[in-house]
Every structure is written in structure tokens, then in C-alpha cells.
Amino acid sequence: MPRQSAPREFAVTLPTRDPRLVAFFLIAIPELLAFAAVFVALRSGHVAPALQPSVFVNGLIAVPMAVILAITIAIVFWAVQRRQIVLRDGVLDVTAAMFRRKLPITAFDLDKALVVNLDERKEWRPFLKSGGFGIPGLSAGWFRNRSFVKMFCLLTVRSHVLVLPELTGGATLLSAERPQQLLDALRETADASRRAS
């Protein structure tokens, strides 16, 4: 039975903008504006007399909208705080908001892995969301670049990103605080695994 190694966690670079604040403005403000618009329409008399404001009608609208707003904000706040990179037993485990991906390091082409600045290497920049979550300060989940290469991303900054090409043709992009240290650990683990087999 192979000996299991202790998990190694690699810090994710803190985003330059707090994604929770950005998410609040992108989600809560439009919902509050919609909420206000409904009440203005009800109070202005531009609705059918049967729907004129009453405590009952106001309650039917206010309570569900407040619950939906609270649940949406809670889910987004929970999701944007989930950022983790762990190397355990030859498997890279990445948690990015509500997404998680586990890949054995043998799935990566580590000889072609590199640390890049996405402002300079635009071919690796996420272009289309294909199952991801993107707000200023956080890109998490599945994206495609301009060449439509499928990429799993955990990006909080774009200045130093570890690009891990996959043997299947995709890639994993990570904003590790020390990307070269993570790459070195992946290569060491792959070498140790080859020697053991």
C-alpha cells in the first residue's frame, strides 16, 4: 500500500478588490432598485384597482423579495470566500467559489507549465464563461480563452498566474501567492511518483 503524504496547502493571492463588496453592489443594489420600483408602481396608482396597495399586497411582495435578497447575498458571500489550493497524495485539489476540481498531477503537462502575467500573455486570459463565476477580483470555475481552450480558473490577480496545461488540451489557471513554489512542488511530487513506480 503506497504511503500517503501530508496535504500541502498553498495560499491564494488576496484579491486587490474585495469580491464580497463587489458582489454586494452587483447583486444587492439591482434587487433593491427592482424592489423600490415595484413599490413606486403600486403607490403611484398605475396598476389595476384590485392591486392597489394594502398591507396584504405589500407583505406578499416585500417578504419574498427580502428573503430572496438575503439568500442570494448569503450564497454569494459564502462562495467568494471559498478559495483553496491543496496538493494531497499526488492530486491537486482546487476550490474556487462554488466550484471544485481534483486532478491527479499526471493529468498536467508540467514541462509546459509557466508563471505568466495575463496582461502580457493575453492568450491565457479568460474570455468566455462556460460554467464560471466572474466579478472584479475573482474569476472562478470554467472559462474559455479566445482560442476556446477550456480552462478551470481560480484567479484573484492577473499579474502572477500559474498556468498548468493539461494533457487533454485544457488548462488550469491559479493565482497562487507563490506560483513558482506550487509548480516546484508539483514537479517534485511527479518525480517522486515516477521513481516509486
C-alpha positions as CSV (number, residue, x, y, z in Angstrom):
1,M,0.0,0.0,0.0
2,P,1.5,3.4,-1.0
3,R,2.4,5.7,1.8
4,Q,0.2,8.8,1.9
5,S,1.8,12.2,2.1
6,A,0.6,15.0,4.3
7,P,-1.5,17.6,2.4
8,R,0.2,20.8,1.5
9,E,-1.9,23.9,1.2
10,F,-0.8,26.8,-1.0
11,A,-2.0,30.3,-0.2
12,V,-4.2,32.0,-2.8
13,T,-3.2,35.6,-3.6
14,L,-5.6,38.1,-1.9
15,P,-7.6,40.0,-4.5
16,T,-6.9,43.7,-5.0
17,R,-10.7,44.3,-4.6
18,D,-12.8,42.7,-2.0
19,P,-15.1,40.4,-4.0
20,R,-17.7,40.5,-1.3
21,L,-18.1,44.2,-1.7
22,V,-18.2,44.0,-5.5
23,A,-20.8,41.1,-5.2
24,F,-22.9,43.2,-2.9
25,F,-23.1,46.1,-5.3
26,L,-23.7,43.9,-8.3
27,I,-26.4,41.8,-6.7
28,A,-28.0,43.7,-3.9
29,I,-28.3,47.1,-5.5
30,P,-30.2,45.9,-8.6
31,E,-32.5,43.9,-6.4
32,L,-33.1,46.8,-4.1
33,L,-33.9,49.0,-7.1
34,A,-36.3,46.5,-8.5
35,F,-37.9,46.2,-5.1
36,A,-38.3,50.0,-4.9
37,A,-39.7,50.1,-8.5
38,V,-42.5,47.7,-7.6
39,F,-43.5,49.8,-4.6
40,V,-43.4,53.0,-6.6
41,A,-45.6,51.4,-9.2
42,L,-48.1,50.2,-6.6
43,R,-48.2,53.6,-4.8
44,S,-48.5,55.7,-8.0
45,G,-51.8,54.2,-8.9
46,H,-50.6,52.9,-12.3
47,V,-51.9,49.4,-11.5
48,A,-55.3,47.8,-11.6
49,P,-57.6,48.9,-8.7
50,A,-57.7,45.3,-7.4
51,L,-53.9,45.5,-6.9
52,Q,-53.9,48.9,-5.1
53,P,-51.5,48.9,-2.1
54,S,-52.7,47.2,1.0
55,V,-50.9,45.7,3.9
56,F,-51.6,42.3,2.5
57,V,-50.3,43.1,-1.0
58,N,-47.2,44.9,0.3
59,G,-46.5,41.9,2.5
60,L,-46.9,39.5,-0.4
61,I,-44.3,41.4,-2.3
62,A,-41.9,42.5,0.4
63,V,-41.4,39.3,2.3
64,P,-40.4,37.1,-0.7
65,M,-38.2,39.8,-2.2
66,A,-36.4,40.3,1.2
67,V,-35.9,36.6,1.6
68,I,-34.6,36.2,-2.0
69,L,-32.2,39.1,-1.5
70,A,-30.9,37.7,1.8
71,I,-30.4,34.2,0.4
72,T,-28.7,35.5,-2.7
73,I,-26.3,37.7,-0.7
74,A,-25.5,34.9,1.7
75,I,-24.8,32.4,-1.1
76,V,-22.5,34.8,-2.9
77,F,-20.6,35.9,0.3
78,W,-20.1,32.2,1.1
79,A,-19.0,31.4,-2.4
80,V,-16.4,34.2,-2.9
81,Q,-14.6,33.3,0.3
82,R,-14.1,29.6,-0.8
83,R,-10.6,29.8,-2.3
84,Q,-8.1,26.9,-1.7
85,I,-5.3,25.1,-3.4
86,V,-4.2,21.8,-1.8
87,L,-1.8,19.1,-3.0
88,R,-2.6,15.8,-1.4
89,D,-1.3,12.3,-2.4
90,G,-0.5,13.3,-6.0
91,V,-3.8,15.1,-6.5
92,L,-4.2,18.8,-7.0
93,D,-7.5,19.9,-5.3
94,V,-8.7,23.4,-6.2
95,T,-11.7,25.0,-4.6
96,A,-12.9,28.1,-6.4
97,A,-16.1,29.7,-5.1
98,M,-18.8,27.1,-5.6
99,F,-16.6,25.0,-7.9
100,R,-14.1,22.3,-7.0
101,R,-11.8,20.3,-9.2
102,K,-9.5,17.5,-8.3
103,L,-6.9,16.3,-10.8
104,P,-4.0,13.9,-10.5
105,I,-0.8,15.7,-11.3
106,T,-0.2,13.1,-14.0
107,A,-3.0,14.9,-15.9
108,F,-0.8,18.0,-16.3
109,D,2.0,18.7,-18.8
110,L,4.3,20.1,-16.2
111,D,7.1,20.7,-18.7
112,K,4.9,23.3,-20.4
113,A,3.7,24.9,-17.1
114,L,4.6,28.5,-16.6
115,V,4.0,31.6,-14.5
116,V,2.6,34.5,-16.5
117,N,1.2,38.0,-16.3
118,L,-2.2,37.8,-18.0
119,D,-1.9,41.4,-19.1
120,E,1.1,40.4,-21.2
121,R,0.1,36.8,-22.1
122,K,-3.4,37.5,-23.3
123,E,-3.8,34.1,-25.0
124,W,-4.3,32.7,-21.5
125,R,-6.8,35.3,-20.3
126,P,-10.3,34.0,-19.6
127,F,-12.7,35.3,-22.3
128,L,-16.0,33.4,-22.1
129,K,-17.7,32.0,-19.0
130,S,-18.7,28.4,-19.7
131,G,-19.7,27.5,-16.2
132,G,-17.9,30.0,-14.1
133,F,-18.4,32.9,-11.8
134,G,-16.7,36.2,-12.6
135,I,-16.7,39.5,-10.8
136,P,-13.9,42.1,-10.5
137,G,-11.4,40.5,-8.1
138,L,-12.4,36.9,-8.7
139,S,-12.8,34.5,-11.7
140,A,-13.7,31.1,-10.5
141,G,-14.8,27.9,-12.3
142,W,-14.9,27.1,-16.0
143,F,-13.9,29.6,-18.7
144,R,-12.6,29.6,-22.3
145,N,-9.9,31.7,-23.7
146,R,-10.0,33.4,-27.2
147,S,-8.9,30.2,-28.8
148,F,-11.8,28.4,-27.0
149,V,-9.4,26.3,-24.8
150,K,-11.4,25.1,-21.8
151,M,-9.8,26.4,-18.6
152,F,-10.5,25.9,-14.9
153,C,-9.7,29.1,-13.1
154,L,-9.1,30.4,-9.6
155,L,-7.9,33.9,-10.4
156,T,-7.8,36.8,-7.9
157,V,-5.0,38.7,-9.5
158,R,-3.6,38.6,-13.1
159,S,0.0,39.7,-12.5
160,H,1.4,36.3,-11.5
161,V,-0.7,33.3,-12.5
162,L,0.4,29.7,-12.7
163,V,-0.8,28.1,-16.0
164,L,-0.9,24.3,-15.9
165,P,-1.6,22.9,-19.4
166,E,-3.4,19.6,-19.3
167,L,-2.6,16.6,-21.4
168,T,-6.3,16.6,-22.6
169,G,-5.9,20.0,-24.1
170,G,-7.4,22.2,-21.4
171,A,-5.6,24.2,-18.7
172,T,-5.8,25.1,-15.0
173,L,-5.0,28.7,-14.1
174,L,-4.2,29.6,-10.4
175,S,-3.5,32.8,-8.6
176,A,-1.2,31.2,-6.0
177,E,0.6,33.6,-3.7
178,R,3.8,31.8,-4.6
179,P,3.2,30.2,-8.0
180,Q,6.7,29.0,-8.6
181,Q,6.7,27.2,-5.2
182,L,3.5,25.4,-6.2
183,L,4.9,24.5,-9.6
184,D,8.1,23.2,-7.9
185,A,6.0,21.1,-5.5
186,L,4.0,19.6,-8.4
187,R,7.2,18.7,-10.3
188,E,8.8,17.2,-7.2
189,T,5.7,15.1,-6.5
190,A,5.6,13.9,-10.1
191,D,9.3,13.0,-10.0
192,A,8.9,11.1,-6.7
193,S,5.9,9.3,-8.2
194,R,7.9,8.2,-11.3
195,R,10.8,7.0,-9.1
196,A,8.4,5.0,-6.9
197,S,6.8,3.2,-9.8
